[in-house]
Structures are given as C-alpha cells and as structure tokens.
C-alpha cells in the first residue's frame, strides 16, 4: 500500500473540520496466530487477526451516534467504490 493511501482517511476527516483520531489496521485472515506473541503495533498500525480487529472496531468510543453517522458520511464521500 502506498504511503499516500494510508493518509487518505485522516486527510478526508481533517478537510471536513474533524479532529477524530484514525488508527490503521493490518488484518491477516489466514495466518497462524499468535505471531510474535499475539497482536502488536508497528509505526502506529495495529497488526492482528479478524476477531481481534472486530473487538477494536466494536469497542465503545467517545462519540454519540449522530457524530458517528456524520463521520461515516464524510469518509464515504472521500472514498469511491472499488
């Protein structure tokens, strides 16, 4: 993945006037876990397996539902369908 692709979400949120923290995840689907003792982070990117990624994604955060919806719309506009 080019470095620019890793900056797209933070840049889209910043352009919309949002200061929401963005964390990258590299998820290995068919890896033999635990690798190196389990999940880990490198250069601010979490490296983990699908179930662990789901735990992070579904974790309650500091934003109310309407804020999450607005952030979702901002990111959906910034990223086109593949």
Backbone atoms as SQL, in Angstrom:
CREATE TABLE atoms (id INTEGER PRIMARY KEY, chain TEXT, resi INTEGER, resn TEXT, atom TEXT, x REAL, y REAL, z REAL);
INSERT INTO atoms VALUES
  (1, 'A', 1, 'UNK', 'N', 0.842, -1.173, 0.000),
  (2, 'A', 1, 'UNK', 'CA', 0.000, 0.000, 0.000),
  (3, 'A', 1, 'UNK', 'C', 0.887, 1.235, 0.000),
  (4, 'A', 2, 'UNK', 'N', 0.661, 2.151, -0.921),
  (5, 'A', 2, 'UNK', 'CA', 1.452, 3.374, -0.942),
  (6, 'A', 2, 'UNK', 'C', 1.205, 4.192, 0.316),
  (7, 'A', 3, 'UNK', 'N', 2.213, 4.934, 0.741),
  (8, 'A', 3, 'UNK', 'CA', 2.077, 5.744, 1.951),
  (9, 'A', 3, 'UNK', 'C', 0.916, 6.725, 1.839),
  (10, 'A', 4, 'UNK', 'N', 0.672, 7.255, 0.641),
  (11, 'A', 4, 'UNK', 'CA', -0.417, 8.209, 0.459),
  (12, 'A', 4, 'UNK', 'C', -1.768, 7.582, 0.779),
  (13, 'A', 5, 'UNK', 'N', -1.943, 6.313, 0.478),
  (14, 'A', 5, 'UNK', 'CA', -3.212, 5.644, 0.761),
  (15, 'A', 5, 'UNK', 'C', -3.461, 5.586, 2.253),
  (16, 'A', 6, 'UNK', 'N', -2.432, 5.455, 3.047),
  (17, 'A', 6, 'UNK', 'CA', -2.580, 5.413, 4.487),
  (18, 'A', 6, 'UNK', 'C', -2.944, 6.753, 5.097),
  (19, 'A', 7, 'UNK', 'N', -2.782, 7.837, 4.338),
  (20, 'A', 7, 'UNK', 'CA', -3.119, 9.175, 4.834),
  (21, 'A', 7, 'UNK', 'C', -4.473, 9.655, 4.344),
  (22, 'A', 8, 'UNK', 'N', -5.148, 8.914, 3.507),
  (23, 'A', 8, 'UNK', 'CA', -6.392, 9.382, 2.899),
  (24, 'A', 8, 'UNK', 'C', -7.490, 9.635, 3.926),
  (25, 'A', 9, 'UNK', 'N', -7.715, 8.715, 4.847),
  (26, 'A', 9, 'UNK', 'CA', -8.784, 8.889, 5.834),
  (27, 'A', 9, 'UNK', 'C', -8.504, 10.072, 6.756),
  (28, 'A', 10, 'UNK', 'N', -7.306, 10.181, 7.339),
  (29, 'A', 10, 'UNK', 'CA', -7.056, 11.359, 8.184),
  (30, 'A', 10, 'UNK', 'C', -7.192, 12.671, 7.428),
  (31, 'A', 11, 'UNK', 'N', -6.735, 12.695, 6.175),
  (32, 'A', 11, 'UNK', 'CA', -6.839, 13.918, 5.382),
  (33, 'A', 11, 'UNK', 'C', -8.287, 14.259, 5.070),
  (34, 'A', 12, 'UNK', 'N', -9.106, 13.254, 4.773),
  (35, 'A', 12, 'UNK', 'CA', -10.524, 13.490, 4.500),
  (36, 'A', 12, 'UNK', 'C', -11.227, 14.044, 5.727),
  (37, 'A', 13, 'UNK', 'N', -10.925, 13.495, 6.889),
  (38, 'A', 13, 'UNK', 'CA', -11.547, 13.978, 8.115),
  (39, 'A', 13, 'UNK', 'C', -11.068, 15.380, 8.460),
  (40, 'A', 14, 'UNK', 'N', -9.791, 15.655, 8.259),
  (41, 'A', 14, 'UNK', 'CA', -9.265, 16.990, 8.536),
  (42, 'A', 14, 'UNK', 'C', -9.899, 18.026, 7.616),
  (43, 'A', 15, 'UNK', 'N', -10.091, 17.677, 6.350),
  (44, 'A', 15, 'UNK', 'CA', -10.711, 18.588, 5.391),
  (45, 'A', 15, 'UNK', 'C', -12.149, 18.905, 5.781),
  (46, 'A', 16, 'UNK', 'N', -12.803, 17.965, 6.474),
  (47, 'A', 16, 'UNK', 'CA', -14.182, 18.171, 6.906),
  (48, 'A', 16, 'UNK', 'C', -14.237, 18.897, 8.251),
  (49, 'A', 17, 'UNK', 'N', -13.080, 19.281, 8.773),
  (50, 'A', 17, 'UNK', 'CA', -13.044, 20.007, 10.033),
  (51, 'A', 17, 'UNK', 'C', -13.113, 19.108, 11.254),
  (52, 'A', 18, 'UNK', 'N', -12.792, 17.841, 11.097),
  (53, 'A', 18, 'UNK', 'CA', -12.851, 16.887, 12.202),
  (54, 'A', 18, 'UNK', 'C', -11.447, 16.586, 12.713),
  (55, 'A', 19, 'UNK', 'N', -11.330, 16.433, 14.023),
  (56, 'A', 19, 'UNK', 'CA', -10.040, 16.064, 14.602),
  (57, 'A', 19, 'UNK', 'C', -10.104, 14.660, 15.217),
  (58, 'A', 20, 'UNK', 'N', -10.877, 13.788, 14.590),
  (59, 'A', 20, 'UNK', 'CA', -11.044, 12.410, 15.059),
  (60, 'A', 20, 'UNK', 'C', -9.756, 11.635, 14.826),
  (61, 'A', 21, 'UNK', 'N', -9.267, 10.934, 15.861),
  (62, 'A', 21, 'UNK', 'CA', -8.063, 10.128, 15.654),
  (63, 'A', 21, 'UNK', 'C', -8.351, 8.931, 14.754),
  (64, 'A', 22, 'UNK', 'N', -7.409, 8.620, 13.875),
  (65, 'A', 22, 'UNK', 'CA', -7.563, 7.498, 12.946),
  (66, 'A', 22, 'UNK', 'C', -6.406, 6.527, 13.179),
  (67, 'A', 23, 'UNK', 'N', -6.732, 5.249, 13.299),
  (68, 'A', 23, 'UNK', 'CA', -5.731, 4.216, 13.512),
  (69, 'A', 23, 'UNK', 'C', -5.813, 3.197, 12.394),
  (70, 'A', 24, 'UNK', 'N', -4.673, 2.840, 11.820),
  (71, 'A', 24, 'UNK', 'CA', -4.647, 1.829, 10.773),
  (72, 'A', 24, 'UNK', 'C', -4.601, 0.424, 11.356),
  (73, 'A', 25, 'UNK', 'N', -5.142, -0.527, 10.599),
  (74, 'A', 25, 'UNK', 'CA', -5.107, -1.937, 10.980),
  (75, 'A', 25, 'UNK', 'C', -4.682, -2.764, 9.785),
  (76, 'A', 26, 'UNK', 'N', -3.790, -3.703, 10.035),
  (77, 'A', 26, 'UNK', 'CA', -3.401, -4.684, 9.034),
  (78, 'A', 26, 'UNK', 'C', -3.895, -6.019, 9.568),
  (79, 'A', 27, 'UNK', 'N', -4.892, -6.587, 8.887),
  (80, 'A', 27, 'UNK', 'CA', -5.555, -7.796, 9.381),
  (81, 'A', 27, 'UNK', 'C', -5.157, -8.982, 8.514),
  (82, 'A', 28, 'UNK', 'N', -4.591, -10.007, 9.145),
  (83, 'A', 28, 'UNK', 'CA', -4.199, -11.235, 8.458),
  (84, 'A', 28, 'UNK', 'C', -5.300, -12.273, 8.643),
  (85, 'A', 29, 'UNK', 'N', -5.880, -12.718, 7.541),
  (86, 'A', 29, 'UNK', 'CA', -7.025, -13.616, 7.590),
  (87, 'A', 29, 'UNK', 'C', -6.610, -15.066, 7.799),
  (88, 'A', 30, 'UNK', 'N', -5.636, -15.563, 7.078),
  (89, 'A', 30, 'UNK', 'CA', -5.258, -16.976, 7.162),
  (90, 'A', 30, 'UNK', 'C', -3.887, -17.194, 7.796),
  (91, 'A', 31, 'UNK', 'N', -3.522, -16.366, 8.738),
  (92, 'A', 31, 'UNK', 'CA', -2.221, -16.504, 9.405),
  (93, 'A', 31, 'UNK', 'C', -2.354, -17.452, 10.594),
  (94, 'A', 32, 'UNK', 'N', -1.251, -18.037, 10.987),
  (95, 'A', 32, 'UNK', 'CA', -1.212, -18.860, 12.188),
  (96, 'A', 32, 'UNK', 'C', -0.919, -17.954, 13.375),
  (97, 'A', 33, 'UNK', 'N', -1.948, -17.644, 14.152),
  (98, 'A', 33, 'UNK', 'CA', -1.785, -16.769, 15.315),
  (99, 'A', 33, 'UNK', 'C', -1.622, -17.619, 16.551),
  (100, 'A', 34, 'UNK', 'N', -0.961, -17.171, 17.547),
  (101, 'A', 34, 'UNK', 'CA', -0.377, -15.837, 17.630),
  (102, 'A', 34, 'UNK', 'C', 0.993, -15.763, 16.980),
  (103, 'A', 35, 'UNK', 'N', 1.196, -14.722, 16.221),
  (104, 'A', 35, 'UNK', 'CA', 2.500, -14.391, 15.655),
  (105, 'A', 35, 'UNK', 'C', 3.215, -13.493, 16.652),
  (106, 'A', 36, 'UNK', 'N', 4.425, -13.746, 16.941),
  (107, 'A', 36, 'UNK', 'CA', 5.216, -12.894, 17.821),
  (108, 'A', 36, 'UNK', 'C', 4.497, -12.626, 19.148),
  (109, 'A', 37, 'UNK', 'N', 3.729, -13.591, 19.645),
  (110, 'A', 37, 'UNK', 'CA', 3.077, -13.428, 20.939),
  (111, 'A', 37, 'UNK', 'C', 1.685, -12.831, 20.866),
  (112, 'A', 38, 'UNK', 'N', 1.147, -12.589, 19.703),
  (113, 'A', 38, 'UNK', 'CA', -0.211, -12.041, 19.591),
  (114, 'A', 38, 'UNK', 'C', -0.236, -10.788, 18.753),
  (115, 'A', 39, 'UNK', 'N', -1.278, -9.988, 18.963),
  (116, 'A', 39, 'UNK', 'CA', -1.396, -8.756, 18.187),
  (117, 'A', 39, 'UNK', 'C', -0.331, -7.762, 18.650),
  (118, 'A', 40, 'UNK', 'N', 0.036, -6.868, 17.758),
  (119, 'A', 40, 'UNK', 'CA', 1.057, -5.866, 18.064),
  (120, 'A', 40, 'UNK', 'C', 0.836, -4.663, 17.167),
  (121, 'A', 41, 'UNK', 'N', 1.573, -3.612, 17.409),
  (122, 'A', 41, 'UNK', 'CA', 1.504, -2.414, 16.575),
  (123, 'A', 41, 'UNK', 'C', 2.905, -2.047, 16.118),
  (124, 'A', 42, 'UNK', 'N', 2.986, -1.527, 14.905),
  (125, 'A', 42, 'UNK', 'CA', 4.249, -1.032, 14.378),
  (126, 'A', 42, 'UNK', 'C', 3.968, 0.260, 13.608),
  (127, 'A', 43, 'UNK', 'N', 4.710, 1.274, 13.900),
  (128, 'A', 43, 'UNK', 'CA', 4.560, 2.596, 13.270),
  (129, 'A', 43, 'UNK', 'C', 3.111, 3.070, 13.316),
  (130, 'A', 44, 'UNK', 'N', 2.435, 2.806, 14.437),
  (131, 'A', 44, 'UNK', 'CA', 1.068, 3.268, 14.624),
  (132, 'A', 44, 'UNK', 'C', -0.002, 2.422, 13.957),
  (133, 'A', 45, 'UNK', 'N', 0.392, 1.298, 13.350),
  (134, 'A', 45, 'UNK', 'CA', -0.565, 0.416, 12.675),
  (135, 'A', 45, 'UNK', 'C', -0.710, -0.872, 13.487),
  (136, 'A', 46, 'UNK', 'N', -1.947, -1.221, 13.835),
  (137, 'A', 46, 'UNK', 'CA', -2.204, -2.453, 14.569),
  (138, 'A', 46, 'UNK', 'C', -2.151, -3.637, 13.608),
  (139, 'A', 47, 'UNK', 'N', -1.487, -4.714, 14.022),
  (140, 'A', 47, 'UNK', 'CA', -1.374, -5.935, 13.221),
  (141, 'A', 47, 'UNK', 'C', -2.082, -7.027, 14.010),
  (142, 'A', 48, 'UNK', 'N', -3.140, -7.592, 13.419),
  (143, 'A', 48, 'UNK', 'CA', -3.957, -8.535, 14.165),
  (144, 'A', 48, 'UNK', 'C', -4.750, -9.464, 13.260),
  (145, 'A', 49, 'UNK', 'N', -5.609, -10.271, 13.846),
  (146, 'A', 49, 'UNK', 'CA', -6.430, -11.227, 13.114),
  (147, 'A', 49, 'UNK', 'C', -7.869, -10.720, 13.128),
  (148, 'A', 50, 'UNK', 'N', -8.773, -11.275, 12.293),
  (149, 'A', 50, 'UNK', 'CA', -10.118, -10.731, 12.139),
  (150, 'A', 50, 'UNK', 'C', -10.914, -10.587, 13.439),
  (151, 'A', 51, 'UNK', 'N', -10.902, -11.591, 14.303),
  (152, 'A', 51, 'UNK', 'CA', -11.692, -11.500, 15.532),
  (153, 'A', 51, 'UNK', 'C', -11.189, -10.353, 16.412),
  (154, 'A', 52, 'UNK', 'N', -9.876, -10.191, 16.499),
  (155, 'A', 52, 'UNK', 'CA', -9.299, -9.109, 17.301),
  (156, 'A', 52, 'UNK', 'C', -9.626, -7.753, 16.676),
  (157, 'A', 53, 'UNK', 'N', -9.624, -7.666, 15.351),
  (158, 'A', 53, 'UNK', 'CA', -9.986, -6.417, 14.668),
  (159, 'A', 53, 'UNK', 'C', -11.430, -6.050, 14.984),
  (160, 'A', 54, 'UNK', 'N', -12.310, -7.051, 14.979),
  (161, 'A', 54, 'UNK', 'CA', -13.719, -6.816, 15.290),
  (162, 'A', 54, 'UNK', 'C', -13.874, -6.260, 16.701),
  (163, 'A', 55, 'UNK', 'N', -13.111, -6.793, 17.655),
  (164, 'A', 55, 'UNK', 'CA', -13.159, -6.279, 19.023),
  (165, 'A', 55, 'UNK', 'C', -12.805, -4.796, 19.072),
  (166, 'A', 56, 'UNK', 'N', -11.780, -4.400, 18.339),
  (167, 'A', 56, 'UNK', 'CA', -11.366, -2.992, 18.314),
  (168, 'A', 56, 'UNK', 'C', -12.437, -2.119, 17.658),
  (169, 'A', 57, 'UNK', 'N', -12.991, -2.591, 16.563),
  (170, 'A', 57, 'UNK', 'CA', -13.973, -1.803, 15.815),
  (171, 'A', 57, 'UNK', 'C', -15.258, -1.597, 16.615),
  (172, 'A', 58, 'UNK', 'N', -15.686, -2.620, 17.336),
  (173, 'A', 58, 'UNK', 'CA', -16.950, -2.554, 18.070),
  (174, 'A', 58, 'UNK', 'C', -16.816, -1.947, 19.467),
  (175, 'A', 59, 'UNK', 'N', -15.604, -1.644, 19.882),
  (176, 'A', 59, 'UNK', 'CA', -15.388, -1.060, 21.202),
  (177, 'A', 59, 'UNK', 'C', -16.092, 0.292, 21.288),
  (178, 'A', 60, 'UNK', 'N', -16.766, 0.516, 22.406),
  (179, 'A', 60, 'UNK', 'CA', -17.459, 1.792, 22.603),
  (180, 'A', 60, 'UNK', 'C', -16.450, 2.929, 22.578),
  (181, 'A', 61, 'UNK', 'N', -16.856, 4.012, 21.967),
  (182, 'A', 61, 'UNK', 'CA', -15.974, 5.167, 21.862),
  (183, 'A', 61, 'UNK', 'C', -16.625, 6.409, 22.442),
  (184, 'A', 62, 'UNK', 'N', -15.963, 7.533, 22.308),
  (185, 'A', 62, 'UNK', 'CA', -16.441, 8.764, 22.931),
  (186, 'A', 62, 'UNK', 'C', -17.491, 9.535, 22.125),
  (187, 'A', 63, 'UNK', 'N', -17.885, 9.016, 20.959),
  (188, 'A', 63, 'UNK', 'CA', -18.763, 9.787, 20.090),
  (189, 'A', 63, 'UNK', 'C', -20.194, 9.263, 20.111),
  (190, 'A', 64, 'UNK', 'N', -21.152, 10.166, 20.089),
  (191, 'A', 64, 'UNK', 'CA', -22.572, 9.809, 20.027),
  (192, 'A', 64, 'UNK', 'C', -22.910, 9.318, 18.615),
  (193, 'A', 65, 'UNK', 'N', -24.033, 8.647, 18.495),
  (194, 'A', 65, 'UNK', 'CA', -24.448, 8.060, 17.224),
  (195, 'A', 65, 'UNK', 'C', -24.520, 9.037, 16.077),
  (196, 'A', 66, 'UNK', 'N', -25.021, 10.248, 16.324),
  (197, 'A', 66, 'UNK', 'CA', -25.137, 11.227, 15.243),
  (198, 'A', 66, 'UNK', 'C', -23.762, 11.678, 14.747),
  (199, 'A', 67, 'UNK', 'N', -22.785, 11.743, 15.632),
  (200, 'A', 67, 'UNK', 'CA', -21.424, 12.105, 15.233),
  (201, 'A', 67, 'UNK', 'C', -20.817, 10.980, 14.402),
  (202, 'A', 68, 'UNK', 'N', -21.029, 9.745, 14.818),
  (203, 'A', 68, 'UNK', 'CA', -20.527, 8.588, 14.067),
  (204, 'A', 68, 'UNK', 'C', -21.144, 8.564, 12.672),
  (205, 'A', 69, 'UNK', 'N', -22.428, 8.838, 12.582),
  (206, 'A', 69, 'UNK', 'CA', -23.111, 8.872, 11.281),
  (207, 'A', 69, 'UNK', 'C', -22.505, 9.956, 10.381),
  (208, 'A', 70, 'UNK', 'N', -22.247, 11.124, 10.933),
  (209, 'A', 70, 'UNK', 'CA', -21.645, 12.215, 10.150),
  (210, 'A', 70, 'UNK', 'C', -20.235, 11.848, 9.693),
  (211, 'A', 71, 'UNK', 'N', -19.466, 11.206, 10.560),
  (212, 'A', 71, 'UNK', 'CA', -18.123, 10.774, 10.177),
  (213, 'A', 71, 'UNK', 'C', -18.182, 9.723, 9.076),
  (214, 'A', 72, 'UNK', 'N', -19.125, 8.803, 9.196),
  (215, 'A', 72, 'UNK', 'CA', -19.313, 7.777, 8.162),
  (216, 'A', 72, 'UNK', 'C', -19.602, 8.429, 6.813),
  (217, 'A', 73, 'UNK', 'N', -20.475, 9.407, 6.800),
  (218, 'A', 73, 'UNK', 'CA', -20.814, 10.086, 5.539),
  (219, 'A', 73, 'UNK', 'C', -19.596, 10.810, 4.956),
  (220, 'A', 74, 'UNK', 'N', -18.822, 11.435, 5.814),
  (221, 'A', 74, 'UNK', 'CA', -17.618, 12.139, 5.357),
  (222, 'A', 74, 'UNK', 'C', -16.653, 11.173, 4.686),
  (223, 'A', 75, 'UNK', 'N', -16.415, 10.031, 5.334),
  (224, 'A', 75, 'UNK', 'CA', -15.495, 9.044, 4.765),
  (225, 'A', 75, 'UNK', 'C', -16.066, 8.406, 3.507),
  (226, 'A', 76, 'UNK', 'N', -17.368, 8.164, 3.473),
  (227, 'A', 76, 'UNK', 'CA', -17.990, 7.568, 2.283),
  (228, 'A', 76, 'UNK', 'C', -17.853, 8.484, 1.078),
  (229, 'A', 77, 'UNK', 'N', -17.949, 9.787, 1.282),
  (230, 'A', 77, 'UNK', 'CA', -17.773, 10.744, 0.179),
  (231, 'A', 77, 'UNK', 'C', -16.320, 10.791, -0.281),
  (232, 'A', 78, 'UNK', 'N', -15.391, 10.615, 0.666),
  (233, 'A', 78, 'UNK', 'CA', -13.972, 10.729, 0.339),
  (234, 'A', 78, 'UNK', 'C', -13.431, 9.514, -0.406),
  (235, 'A', 79, 'UNK', 'N', -14.057, 8.346, -0.191),
  (236, 'A', 79, 'UNK', 'CA', -13.554, 7.107, -0.803),
  (237, 'A', 79, 'UNK', 'C', -14.576, 6.583, -1.794),
  (238, 'A', 80, 'UNK', 'N', -14.142, 6.380, -3.025),
  (239, 'A', 80, 'UNK', 'CA', -15.034, 5.839, -4.039),
  (240, 'A', 80, 'UNK', 'C', -15.089, 4.327, -3.927),
  (241, 'A', 81, 'UNK', 'N', -16.123, 3.734, -4.506),
  (242, 'A', 81, 'UNK', 'CA', -16.236, 2.278, -4.531),
  (243, 'A', 81, 'UNK', 'C', -15.137, 1.686, -5.394),
  (244, 'A', 82, 'UNK', 'N', -14.694, 0.498, -5.019),
  (245, 'A', 82, 'UNK', 'CA', -13.636, -0.176, -5.773),
  (246, 'A', 82, 'UNK', 'C', -14.163, -0.690, -7.091);
